[in-house]
Amino acid sequence: MSEKVLVCNSDKCVGCRICEQWCSMEHFKVVNPVKARIRVIRVHETAKDVPLACTQCDPAPCLKSCPIDAISRDEATGALLVDNDKCIGCQKCIKVCPNGAVSILKETKKALICDLCKGEPVCVKVCPEGAVQYIDVSTMDLPFKSKAAKEIALAGRDK
């Protein structure tokens, strides 16, 4: 399994959403952020843009929660893969994702989870600010992995 992880750094993100555009183009051949597996969330309270993508948890709650084994792990990249032929759109994977990185494609009702573009994430290649990186897991600070989720959660709290 790959020893690399996709990391999103909100301190570098400028909210251009190029990552979303290219992700949707890579997977669906259309520029449509709703079809992207990476999202940029605008936190208005802090005026920050927070890129959010699957961190490929291990163990992965989404994988364990799927009642029909539609989610598997690619041994080469470590990416979580959704088998669209099996996925029934139950959304259990969304409910258990600790980072809020799983979404459902409205038109098919299938789960969308970052598949790391077969080990060459296009979002990393196109991010002009380097806010999205694919780095060796040994160089990553583990608390940084969930920073985006914490920023979004804190922004949603009532004041």
CNS distance restraints for C-alpha pairs under 8 A (distance, minus, plus):
assign (resid   1 and name CA) (resid  74 and name CA) 7.62 0.50 0.50
assign (resid   1 and name CA) (resid  75 and name CA) 4.74 0.50 0.50
assign (resid   1 and name CA) (resid  76 and name CA) 4.86 0.50 0.50
assign (resid   1 and name CA) (resid  77 and name CA) 5.72 0.50 0.50
assign (resid   1 and name CA) (resid  78 and name CA) 5.25 0.50 0.50
assign (resid   2 and name CA) (resid  75 and name CA) 7.39 0.50 0.50
assign (resid   2 and name CA) (resid  76 and name CA) 5.77 0.50 0.50
assign (resid   2 and name CA) (resid  77 and name CA) 4.62 0.50 0.50
assign (resid   2 and name CA) (resid  78 and name CA) 5.38 0.50 0.50
assign (resid   3 and name CA) (resid  77 and name CA) 7.97 0.50 0.50
assign (resid   3 and name CA) (resid  78 and name CA) 7.85 0.50 0.50
assign (resid   3 and name CA) (resid 136 and name CA) 5.79 0.50 0.50
assign (resid   3 and name CA) (resid 137 and name CA) 5.57 0.50 0.50
assign (resid   3 and name CA) (resid 138 and name CA) 7.73 0.50 0.50
assign (resid   4 and name CA) (resid  77 and name CA) 7.83 0.50 0.50
assign (resid   4 and name CA) (resid 134 and name CA) 6.32 0.50 0.50
assign (resid   4 and name CA) (resid 135 and name CA) 5.19 0.50 0.50
assign (resid   4 and name CA) (resid 136 and name CA) 4.28 0.50 0.50
assign (resid   4 and name CA) (resid 137 and name CA) 5.01 0.50 0.50
assign (resid   5 and name CA) (resid  55 and name CA) 6.70 0.50 0.50
assign (resid   5 and name CA) (resid  56 and name CA) 7.40 0.50 0.50
assign (resid   5 and name CA) (resid 134 and name CA) 5.46 0.50 0.50
assign (resid   5 and name CA) (resid 135 and name CA) 5.52 0.50 0.50
assign (resid   5 and name CA) (resid 136 and name CA) 6.35 0.50 0.50
assign (resid   5 and name CA) (resid 137 and name CA) 5.70 0.50 0.50
assign (resid   6 and name CA) (resid  53 and name CA) 7.61 0.50 0.50
assign (resid   6 and name CA) (resid  54 and name CA) 7.64 0.50 0.50
assign (resid   6 and name CA) (resid  55 and name CA) 6.13 0.50 0.50
assign (resid   6 and name CA) (resid 116 and name CA) 7.72 0.50 0.50
assign (resid   6 and name CA) (resid 132 and name CA) 7.05 0.50 0.50
assign (resid   6 and name CA) (resid 133 and name CA) 5.71 0.50 0.50
assign (resid   6 and name CA) (resid 134 and name CA) 4.45 0.50 0.50
assign (resid   6 and name CA) (resid 135 and name CA) 6.53 0.50 0.50
assign (resid   7 and name CA) (resid  53 and name CA) 7.98 0.50 0.50
assign (resid   7 and name CA) (resid  55 and name CA) 7.20 0.50 0.50
assign (resid   7 and name CA) (resid 132 and name CA) 5.76 0.50 0.50
assign (resid   7 and name CA) (resid 133 and name CA) 5.21 0.50 0.50
assign (resid   7 and name CA) (resid 134 and name CA) 6.19 0.50 0.50
assign (resid   7 and name CA) (resid 135 and name CA) 7.26 0.50 0.50
assign (resid   7 and name CA) (resid 145 and name CA) 6.56 0.50 0.50
assign (resid   8 and name CA) (resid  50 and name CA) 7.81 0.50 0.50
assign (resid   8 and name CA) (resid  51 and name CA) 5.70 0.50 0.50
assign (resid   8 and name CA) (resid  52 and name CA) 6.49 0.50 0.50
assign (resid   8 and name CA) (resid  53 and name CA) 7.30 0.50 0.50
assign (resid   8 and name CA) (resid 131 and name CA) 5.66 0.50 0.50
assign (resid   8 and name CA) (resid 132 and name CA) 4.57 0.50 0.50
assign (resid   8 and name CA) (resid 133 and name CA) 6.47 0.50 0.50
assign (resid   8 and name CA) (resid 145 and name CA) 7.89 0.50 0.50
assign (resid   8 and name CA) (resid 148 and name CA) 7.39 0.50 0.50
assign (resid   9 and name CA) (resid  13 and name CA) 6.55 0.50 0.50
assign (resid   9 and name CA) (resid  50 and name CA) 7.44 0.50 0.50
assign (resid   9 and name CA) (resid  51 and name CA) 7.04 0.50 0.50
assign (resid   9 and name CA) (resid 131 and name CA) 4.84 0.50 0.50
assign (resid   9 and name CA) (resid 132 and name CA) 6.34 0.50 0.50
assign (resid   9 and name CA) (resid 148 and name CA) 7.54 0.50 0.50
assign (resid  10 and name CA) (resid  48 and name CA) 7.18 0.50 0.50
assign (resid  10 and name CA) (resid  49 and name CA) 6.19 0.50 0.50
assign (resid  10 and name CA) (resid  50 and name CA) 4.72 0.50 0.50
assign (resid  10 and name CA) (resid  51 and name CA) 6.20 0.50 0.50
assign (resid  10 and name CA) (resid 131 and name CA) 6.66 0.50 0.50
assign (resid  10 and name CA) (resid 148 and name CA) 6.74 0.50 0.50
assign (resid  11 and name CA) (resid  48 and name CA) 8.00 0.50 0.50
assign (resid  11 and name CA) (resid 131 and name CA) 7.53 0.50 0.50
assign (resid  12 and name CA) (resid 129 and name CA) 6.12 0.50 0.50
assign (resid  12 and name CA) (resid 130 and name CA) 6.84 0.50 0.50
assign (resid  12 and name CA) (resid 131 and name CA) 4.88 0.50 0.50
assign (resid  13 and name CA) (resid  49 and name CA) 6.01 0.50 0.50
assign (resid  13 and name CA) (resid  50 and name CA) 6.69 0.50 0.50
assign (resid  13 and name CA) (resid  51 and name CA) 6.97 0.50 0.50
assign (resid  13 and name CA) (resid 129 and name CA) 6.60 0.50 0.50
assign (resid  13 and name CA) (resid 130 and name CA) 7.87 0.50 0.50
assign (resid  13 and name CA) (resid 131 and name CA) 5.17 0.50 0.50
assign (resid  14 and name CA) (resid  49 and name CA) 6.41 0.50 0.50
assign (resid  14 and name CA) (resid 129 and name CA) 7.52 0.50 0.50
assign (resid  15 and name CA) (resid  40 and name CA) 6.71 0.50 0.50
assign (resid  15 and name CA) (resid  42 and name CA) 7.65 0.50 0.50
assign (resid  15 and name CA) (resid  49 and name CA) 5.25 0.50 0.50
assign (resid  15 and name CA) (resid  50 and name CA) 7.71 0.50 0.50
assign (resid  17 and name CA) (resid  21 and name CA) 6.52 0.50 0.50
assign (resid  17 and name CA) (resid  39 and name CA) 7.79 0.50 0.50
assign (resid  17 and name CA) (resid  40 and name CA) 6.38 0.50 0.50
assign (resid  18 and name CA) (resid  22 and name CA) 6.18 0.50 0.50
assign (resid  18 and name CA) (resid 123 and name CA) 7.67 0.50 0.50
assign (resid  18 and name CA) (resid 126 and name CA) 6.90 0.50 0.50
assign (resid  18 and name CA) (resid 127 and name CA) 6.59 0.50 0.50
assign (resid  19 and name CA) (resid  23 and name CA) 5.98 0.50 0.50
assign (resid  19 and name CA) (resid  38 and name CA) 6.98 0.50 0.50
assign (resid  19 and name CA) (resid  39 and name CA) 7.88 0.50 0.50
assign (resid  19 and name CA) (resid 122 and name CA) 7.57 0.50 0.50
assign (resid  19 and name CA) (resid 123 and name CA) 4.51 0.50 0.50
assign (resid  19 and name CA) (resid 124 and name CA) 7.56 0.50 0.50
assign (resid  19 and name CA) (resid 126 and name CA) 6.49 0.50 0.50
assign (resid  19 and name CA) (resid 127 and name CA) 6.11 0.50 0.50
assign (resid  20 and name CA) (resid  24 and name CA) 6.22 0.50 0.50
assign (resid  20 and name CA) (resid  32 and name CA) 7.62 0.50 0.50
assign (resid  20 and name CA) (resid  33 and name CA) 5.13 0.50 0.50
assign (resid  20 and name CA) (resid  36 and name CA) 5.19 0.50 0.50
assign (resid  20 and name CA) (resid  37 and name CA) 7.33 0.50 0.50
assign (resid  20 and name CA) (resid  38 and name CA) 5.77 0.50 0.50
assign (resid  20 and name CA) (resid  39 and name CA) 6.01 0.50 0.50
assign (resid  20 and name CA) (resid  40 and name CA) 7.46 0.50 0.50
assign (resid  20 and name CA) (resid 123 and name CA) 7.40 0.50 0.50
assign (resid  21 and name CA) (resid  25 and name CA) 6.24 0.50 0.50
assign (resid  21 and name CA) (resid  31 and name CA) 5.10 0.50 0.50
assign (resid  21 and name CA) (resid  32 and name CA) 6.17 0.50 0.50
assign (resid  21 and name CA) (resid  33 and name CA) 5.72 0.50 0.50
assign (resid  21 and name CA) (resid  36 and name CA) 7.07 0.50 0.50
assign (resid  22 and name CA) (resid  26 and name CA) 5.93 0.50 0.50
assign (resid  22 and name CA) (resid  31 and name CA) 7.00 0.50 0.50
assign (resid  22 and name CA) (resid 122 and name CA) 6.76 0.50 0.50
assign (resid  22 and name CA) (resid 123 and name CA) 6.55 0.50 0.50
assign (resid  22 and name CA) (resid 126 and name CA) 7.54 0.50 0.50
assign (resid  23 and name CA) (resid  27 and name CA) 6.30 0.50 0.50
assign (resid  23 and name CA) (resid  35 and name CA) 7.88 0.50 0.50
assign (resid  23 and name CA) (resid  36 and name CA) 5.17 0.50 0.50
assign (resid  23 and name CA) (resid  37 and name CA) 6.54 0.50 0.50
assign (resid  23 and name CA) (resid  38 and name CA) 7.07 0.50 0.50
assign (resid  23 and name CA) (resid 122 and name CA) 6.52 0.50 0.50
assign (resid  23 and name CA) (resid 123 and name CA) 6.26 0.50 0.50
assign (resid  24 and name CA) (resid  28 and name CA) 5.46 0.50 0.50
assign (resid  24 and name CA) (resid  29 and name CA) 6.65 0.50 0.50
assign (resid  24 and name CA) (resid  30 and name CA) 6.00 0.50 0.50
assign (resid  24 and name CA) (resid  31 and name CA) 5.61 0.50 0.50
assign (resid  24 and name CA) (resid  32 and name CA) 5.79 0.50 0.50
assign (resid  24 and name CA) (resid  33 and name CA) 6.28 0.50 0.50
assign (resid  24 and name CA) (resid  34 and name CA) 7.85 0.50 0.50
assign (resid  24 and name CA) (resid  35 and name CA) 5.21 0.50 0.50
assign (resid  24 and name CA) (resid  36 and name CA) 4.48 0.50 0.50
assign (resid  24 and name CA) (resid  37 and name CA) 7.40 0.50 0.50
assign (resid  25 and name CA) (resid  29 and name CA) 4.16 0.50 0.50
assign (resid  25 and name CA) (resid  30 and name CA) 4.66 0.50 0.50
assign (resid  25 and name CA) (resid  31 and name CA) 5.28 0.50 0.50
assign (resid  25 and name CA) (resid  32 and name CA) 7.59 0.50 0.50
assign (resid  26 and name CA) (resid 122 and name CA) 7.47 0.50 0.50
assign (resid  27 and name CA) (resid  36 and name CA) 7.94 0.50 0.50
assign (resid  28 and name CA) (resid  35 and name CA) 7.34 0.50 0.50
assign (resid  32 and name CA) (resid  36 and name CA) 7.00 0.50 0.50
assign (resid  33 and name CA) (resid  39 and name CA) 7.45 0.50 0.50
assign (resid  34 and name CA) (resid 105 and name CA) 7.45 0.50 0.50
assign (resid  35 and name CA) (resid 105 and name CA) 6.51 0.50 0.50
assign (resid  36 and name CA) (resid 112 and name CA) 7.97 0.50 0.50
assign (resid  37 and name CA) (resid  53 and name CA) 6.65 0.50 0.50
assign (resid  37 and name CA) (resid 101 and name CA) 7.91 0.50 0.50
assign (resid  37 and name CA) (resid 102 and name CA) 7.76 0.50 0.50
assign (resid  37 and name CA) (resid 103 and name CA) 7.72 0.50 0.50
assign (resid  37 and name CA) (resid 112 and name CA) 5.96 0.50 0.50
assign (resid  37 and name CA) (resid 113 and name CA) 5.74 0.50 0.50
assign (resid  37 and name CA) (resid 114 and name CA) 5.05 0.50 0.50
assign (resid  38 and name CA) (resid  51 and name CA) 7.00 0.50 0.50
assign (resid  38 and name CA) (resid  52 and name CA) 5.66 0.50 0.50
assign (resid  38 and name CA) (resid  53 and name CA) 4.66 0.50 0.50
assign (resid  38 and name CA) (resid  54 and name CA) 7.67 0.50 0.50
assign (resid  38 and name CA) (resid 101 and name CA) 7.58 0.50 0.50
assign (resid  38 and name CA) (resid 114 and name CA) 6.91 0.50 0.50
assign (resid  38 and name CA) (resid 123 and name CA) 7.98 0.50 0.50
assign (resid  39 and name CA) (resid  51 and name CA) 5.65 0.50 0.50
assign (resid  39 and name CA) (resid  52 and name CA) 5.17 0.50 0.50
assign (resid  39 and name CA) (resid  53 and name CA) 6.60 0.50 0.50
assign (resid  40 and name CA) (resid  49 and name CA) 6.22 0.50 0.50
assign (resid  40 and name CA) (resid  50 and name CA) 5.35 0.50 0.50
assign (resid  40 and name CA) (resid  51 and name CA) 4.24 0.50 0.50
assign (resid  40 and name CA) (resid  52 and name CA) 6.00 0.50 0.50
assign (resid  41 and name CA) (resid  49 and name CA) 5.64 0.50 0.50
assign (resid  41 and name CA) (resid  50 and name CA) 5.05 0.50 0.50
assign (resid  41 and name CA) (resid  51 and name CA) 6.28 0.50 0.50
assign (resid  41 and name CA) (resid  52 and name CA) 7.26 0.50 0.50
assign (resid  41 and name CA) (resid 152 and name CA) 7.80 0.50 0.50
assign (resid  42 and name CA) (resid  47 and name CA) 7.07 0.50 0.50
assign (resid  42 and name CA) (resid  48 and name CA) 5.96 0.50 0.50
assign (resid  42 and name CA) (resid  49 and name CA) 4.54 0.50 0.50
assign (resid  42 and name CA) (resid  50 and name CA) 6.30 0.50 0.50
assign (resid  43 and name CA) (resid  47 and name CA) 5.69 0.50 0.50
assign (resid  43 and name CA) (resid  48 and name CA) 5.29 0.50 0.50
assign (resid  43 and name CA) (resid  49 and name CA) 6.13 0.50 0.50
assign (resid  43 and name CA) (resid  50 and name CA) 7.27 0.50 0.50
assign (resid  43 and name CA) (resid 152 and name CA) 6.71 0.50 0.50
assign (resid  43 and name CA) (resid 155 and name CA) 6.33 0.50 0.50
assign (resid  44 and name CA) (resid  48 and name CA) 6.77 0.50 0.50
assign (resid  44 and name CA) (resid 155 and name CA) 7.86 0.50 0.50
assign (resid  45 and name CA) (resid 155 and name CA) 6.27 0.50 0.50
assign (resid  46 and name CA) (resid 155 and name CA) 7.58 0.50 0.50
assign (resid  50 and name CA) (resid 148 and name CA) 6.04 0.50 0.50
assign (resid  50 and name CA) (resid 151 and name CA) 7.88 0.50 0.50
assign (resid  50 and name CA) (resid 152 and name CA) 7.70 0.50 0.50
assign (resid  51 and name CA) (resid 131 and name CA) 7.78 0.50 0.50
assign (resid  51 and name CA) (resid 132 and name CA) 7.61 0.50 0.50
assign (resid  51 and name CA) (resid 148 and name CA) 7.14 0.50 0.50
assign (resid  52 and name CA) (resid  99 and name CA) 7.89 0.50 0.50
assign (resid  52 and name CA) (resid 100 and name CA) 7.92 0.50 0.50
assign (resid  52 and name CA) (resid 101 and name CA) 6.21 0.50 0.50
assign (resid  52 and name CA) (resid 148 and name CA) 6.57 0.50 0.50
assign (resid  52 and name CA) (resid 149 and name CA) 7.67 0.50 0.50
assign (resid  53 and name CA) (resid 101 and name CA) 5.24 0.50 0.50
assign (resid  53 and name CA) (resid 113 and name CA) 7.99 0.50 0.50
assign (resid  53 and name CA) (resid 114 and name CA) 6.50 0.50 0.50
assign (resid  54 and name CA) (resid  99 and name CA) 7.31 0.50 0.50
assign (resid  54 and name CA) (resid 101 and name CA) 5.05 0.50 0.50
assign (resid  54 and name CA) (resid 102 and name CA) 7.05 0.50 0.50
assign (resid  54 and name CA) (resid 113 and name CA) 6.44 0.50 0.50
assign (resid  54 and name CA) (resid 114 and name CA) 5.57 0.50 0.50
assign (resid  55 and name CA) (resid  99 and name CA) 7.89 0.50 0.50
assign (resid  55 and name CA) (resid 145 and name CA) 7.12 0.50 0.50
assign (resid  56 and name CA) (resid  60 and name CA) 6.86 0.50 0.50
assign (resid  56 and name CA) (resid  78 and name CA) 7.04 0.50 0.50
assign (resid  56 and name CA) (resid  79 and name CA) 6.01 0.50 0.50
assign (resid  56 and name CA) (resid  80 and name CA) 6.30 0.50 0.50
assign (resid  57 and name CA) (resid  61 and name CA) 7.52 0.50 0.50
assign (resid  60 and name CA) (resid  64 and name CA) 6.50 0.50 0.50
assign (resid  61 and name CA) (resid  65 and name CA) 5.98 0.50 0.50
assign (resid  61 and name CA) (resid  93 and name CA) 7.28 0.50 0.50
assign (resid  61 and name CA) (resid  96 and name CA) 5.87 0.50 0.50
assign (resid  61 and name CA) (resid  97 and name CA) 6.33 0.50 0.50
assign (resid  62 and name CA) (resid  66 and name CA) 6.29 0.50 0.50
assign (resid  62 and name CA) (resid  71 and name CA) 7.48 0.50 0.50
assign (resid  62 and name CA) (resid  92 and name CA) 7.25 0.50 0.50
assign (resid  62 and name CA) (resid  93 and name CA) 4.27 0.50 0.50
assign (resid  62 and name CA) (resid  94 and name CA) 7.29 0.50 0.50
assign (resid  62 and name CA) (resid  96 and name CA) 6.07 0.50 0.50
assign (resid  62 and name CA) (resid  97 and name CA) 6.10 0.50 0.50
assign (resid  63 and name CA) (resid  69 and name CA) 7.26 0.50 0.50
assign (resid  63 and name CA) (resid  71 and name CA) 5.28 0.50 0.50
assign (resid  63 and name CA) (resid  72 and name CA) 6.43 0.50 0.50
assign (resid  63 and name CA) (resid  80 and name CA) 7.72 0.50 0.50
assign (resid  63 and name CA) (resid  93 and name CA) 7.32 0.50 0.50
assign (resid  65 and name CA) (resid  92 and name CA) 6.17 0.50 0.50
assign (resid  65 and name CA) (resid  93 and name CA) 6.12 0.50 0.50
assign (resid  65 and name CA) (resid  96 and name CA) 7.37 0.50 0.50
assign (resid  66 and name CA) (resid  70 and name CA) 6.49 0.50 0.50
assign (resid  66 and name CA) (resid  71 and name CA) 6.72 0.50 0.50
assign (resid  66 and name CA) (resid  92 and name CA) 6.49 0.50 0.50
assign (resid  66 and name CA) (resid  93 and name CA) 6.43 0.50 0.50
assign (resid  68 and name CA) (resid  86 and name CA) 7.08 0.50 0.50
assign (resid  68 and name CA) (resid  87 and name CA) 7.47 0.50 0.50
assign (resid  69 and name CA) (resid  86 and name CA) 7.65 0.50 0.50
assign (resid  70 and name CA) (resid  82 and name CA) 5.66 0.50 0.50
assign (resid  70 and name CA) (resid  83 and name CA) 5.04 0.50 0.50
assign (resid  70 and name CA) (resid  84 and name CA) 7.32 0.50 0.50
assign (resid  70 and name CA) (resid  85 and name CA) 7.98 0.50 0.50
assign (resid  70 and name CA) (resid  86 and name CA) 5.15 0.50 0.50
assign (resid  70 and name CA) (resid  87 and name CA) 5.22 0.50 0.50
assign (resid  71 and name CA) (resid  80 and name CA) 6.52 0.50 0.50
assign (resid  71 and name CA) (resid  81 and name CA) 5.44 0.50 0.50
assign (resid  71 and name CA) (resid  82 and name CA) 4.61 0.50 0.50
assign (resid  71 and name CA) (resid  83 and name CA) 6.27 0.50 0.50
assign (resid  71 and name CA) (resid  87 and name CA) 8.00 0.50 0.50
assign (resid  72 and name CA) (resid  80 and name CA) 5.65 0.50 0.50
assign (resid  72 and name CA) (resid  81 and name CA) 5.24 0.50 0.50
assign (resid  72 and name CA) (resid  82 and name CA) 6.66 0.50 0.50
assign (resid  72 and name CA) (resid  83 and name CA) 7.89 0.50 0.50
assign (resid  73 and name CA) (resid  78 and name CA) 5.84 0.50 0.50
assign (resid  73 and name CA) (resid  79 and name CA) 5.53 0.50 0.50
assign (resid  73 and name CA) (resid  80 and name CA) 4.50 0.50 0.50
assign (resid  73 and name CA) (resid  81 and name CA) 5.84 0.50 0.50
assign (resid  74 and name CA) (resid  78 and name CA) 5.08 0.50 0.50
assign (resid  74 and name CA) (resid  79 and name CA) 5.25 0.50 0.50
assign (resid  74 and name CA) (resid  80 and name CA) 6.33 0.50 0.50
assign (resid  74 and name CA) (resid  81 and name CA) 6.73 0.50 0.50
assign (resid  75 and name CA) (resid  79 and name CA) 7.70 0.50 0.50
assign (resid  77 and name CA) (resid 116 and name CA) 7.45 0.50 0.50
assign (resid  77 and name CA) (resid 118 and name CA) 6.64 0.50 0.50
assign (resid  77 and name CA) (resid 119 and name CA) 5.50 0.50 0.50
assign (resid  79 and name CA) (resid 114 and name CA) 7.30 0.50 0.50
assign (resid  79 and name CA) (resid 115 and name CA) 5.14 0.50 0.50
assign (resid  79 and name CA) (resid 116 and name CA) 6.01 0.50 0.50
assign (resid  79 and name CA) (resid 118 and name CA) 7.98 0.50 0.50
assign (resid  80 and name CA) (resid 113 and name CA) 6.93 0.50 0.50
assign (resid  80 and name CA) (resid 114 and name CA) 7.11 0.50 0.50
assign (resid  80 and name CA) (resid 115 and name CA) 5.88 0.50 0.50
assign (resid  81 and name CA) (resid 113 and name CA) 7.04 0.50 0.50
assign (resid  81 and name CA) (resid 114 and name CA) 7.79 0.50 0.50
assign (resid  81 and name CA) (resid 115 and name CA) 5.83 0.50 0.50
assign (resid  82 and name CA) (resid  87 and name CA) 7.12 0.50 0.50
assign (resid  82 and name CA) (resid 111 and name CA) 6.83 0.50 0.50
assign (resid  82 and name CA) (resid 112 and name CA) 7.31 0.50 0.50
assign (resid  82 and name CA) (resid 113 and name CA) 7.08 0.50 0.50
assign (resid  83 and name CA) (resid  87 and name CA) 6.11 0.50 0.50
assign (resid  84 and name CA) (resid 110 and name CA) 6.37 0.50 0.50
assign (resid  84 and name CA) (resid 111 and name CA) 7.88 0.50 0.50
assign (resid  87 and name CA) (resid 110 and name CA) 5.93 0.50 0.50
assign (resid  87 and name CA) (resid 111 and name CA) 7.12 0.50 0.50
assign (resid  88 and name CA) (resid 109 and name CA) 7.39 0.50 0.50
assign (resid  88 and name CA) (resid 110 and name CA) 6.72 0.50 0.50
assign (resid  89 and name CA) (resid 104 and name CA) 7.33 0.50 0.50
assign (resid  89 and name CA) (resid 109 and name CA) 5.02 0.50 0.50
assign (resid  89 and name CA) (resid 110 and name CA) 4.95 0.50 0.50
assign (resid  89 and name CA) (resid 111 and name CA) 6.36 0.50 0.50
assign (resid  91 and name CA) (resid  95 and name CA) 6.64 0.50 0.50
assign (resid  91 and name CA) (resid 104 and name CA) 7.40 0.50 0.50
assign (resid  91 and name CA) (resid 111 and name CA) 7.25 0.50 0.50
assign (resid  92 and name CA) (resid  96 and name CA) 6.49 0.50 0.50
assign (resid  93 and name CA) (resid  97 and name CA) 6.13 0.50 0.50
assign (resid  93 and name CA) (resid 102 and name CA) 6.87 0.50 0.50
assign (resid  93 and name CA) (resid 111 and name CA) 7.79 0.50 0.50
assign (resid  94 and name CA) (resid 100 and name CA) 6.86 0.50 0.50
assign (resid  94 and name CA) (resid 101 and name CA) 7.66 0.50 0.50
assign (resid  94 and name CA) (resid 102 and name CA) 5.23 0.50 0.50
assign (resid  94 and name CA) (resid 103 and name CA) 6.39 0.50 0.50
assign (resid  97 and name CA) (resid 101 and name CA) 6.64 0.50 0.50
assign (resid  97 and name CA) (resid 102 and name CA) 6.70 0.50 0.50
assign (resid  98 and name CA) (resid 149 and name CA) 7.71 0.50 0.50
assign (resid  99 and name CA) (resid 146 and name CA) 6.65 0.50 0.50
assign (resid  99 and name CA) (resid 148 and name CA) 7.73 0.50 0.50
assign (resid  99 and name CA) (resid 149 and name CA) 5.01 0.50 0.50
assign (resid 100 and name CA) (resid 149 and name CA) 6.95 0.50 0.50
assign (resid 101 and name CA) (resid 113 and name CA) 7.07 0.50 0.50
assign (resid 102 and name CA) (resid 111 and name CA) 6.82 0.50 0.50
assign (resid 102 and name CA) (resid 112 and name CA) 5.84 0.50 0.50
assign (resid 102 and name CA) (resid 113 and name CA) 5.30 0.50 0.50
assign (resid 103 and name CA) (resid 111 and name CA) 5.78 0.50 0.50
assign (resid 103 and name CA) (resid 112 and name CA) 5.18 0.50 0.50
assign (resid 103 and name CA) (resid 113 and name CA) 6.97 0.50 0.50
assign (resid 104 and name CA) (resid 109 and name CA) 5.73 0.50 0.50
assign (resid 104 and name CA) (resid 110 and name CA) 5.43 0.50 0.50
assign (resid 104 and name CA) (resid 111 and name CA) 4.49 0.50 0.50
assign (resid 104 and name CA) (resid 112 and name CA) 5.60 0.50 0.50
assign (resid 105 and name CA) (resid 109 and name CA) 5.30 0.50 0.50
assign (resid 105 and name CA) (resid 110 and name CA) 5.53 0.50 0.50
assign (resid 105 and name CA) (resid 111 and name CA) 6.33 0.50 0.50
assign (resid 105 and name CA) (resid 112 and name CA) 6.48 0.50 0.50
assign (resid 106 and name CA) (resid 110 and name CA) 7.64 0.50 0.50
assign (resid 116 and name CA) (resid 120 and name CA) 6.33 0.50 0.50
assign (resid 116 and name CA) (resid 121 and name CA) 4.92 0.50 0.50
assign (resid 117 and name CA) (resid 121 and name CA) 4.77 0.50 0.50
assign (resid 117 and name CA) (resid 122 and name CA) 6.69 0.50 0.50
assign (resid 121 and name CA) (resid 125 and name CA) 6.93 0.50 0.50
assign (resid 121 and name CA) (resid 134 and name CA) 7.40 0.50 0.50
assign (resid 122 and name CA) (resid 126 and name CA) 6.37 0.50 0.50
assign (resid 123 and name CA) (resid 127 and name CA) 6.01 0.50 0.50
assign (resid 123 and name CA) (resid 132 and name CA) 6.73 0.50 0.50
assign (resid 124 and name CA) (resid 130 and name CA) 7.17 0.50 0.50
assign (resid 124 and name CA) (resid 131 and name CA) 7.99 0.50 0.50
assign (resid 124 and name CA) (resid 132 and name CA) 5.16 0.50 0.50
assign (resid 124 and name CA) (resid 133 and name CA) 5.35 0.50 0.50
assign (resid 124 and name CA) (resid 134 and name CA) 6.64 0.50 0.50
assign (resid 127 and name CA) (resid 131 and name CA) 6.53 0.50 0.50
assign (resid 127 and name CA) (resid 132 and name CA) 6.42 0.50 0.50
assign (resid 135 and name CA) (resid 139 and name CA) 7.19 0.50 0.50
assign (resid 135 and name CA) (resid 140 and name CA) 7.32 0.50 0.50
assign (resid 136 and name CA) (resid 140 and name CA) 6.93 0.50 0.50
assign (resid 140 and name CA) (resid 144 and name CA) 7.49 0.50 0.50
assign (resid 140 and name CA) (resid 145 and name CA) 7.94 0.50 0.50
assign (resid 141 and name CA) (resid 145 and name CA) 7.20 0.50 0.50
assign (resid 142 and name CA) (resid 146 and name CA) 7.84 0.50 0.50
assign (resid 143 and name CA) (resid 147 and name CA) 6.74 0.50 0.50
assign (resid 146 and name CA) (resid 150 and name CA) 6.35 0.50 0.50
assign (resid 147 and name CA) (resid 151 and name CA) 6.23 0.50 0.50
assign (resid 148 and name CA) (resid 152 and name CA) 6.28 0.50 0.50
assign (resid 149 and name CA) (resid 153 and name CA) 6.09 0.50 0.50
assign (resid 150 and name CA) (resid 154 and name CA) 6.03 0.50 0.50
assign (resid 151 and name CA) (resid 155 and name CA) 6.21 0.50 0.50
assign (resid 152 and name CA) (resid 156 and name CA) 6.41 0.50 0.50
assign (resid 153 and name CA) (resid 157 and name CA) 6.78 0.50 0.50
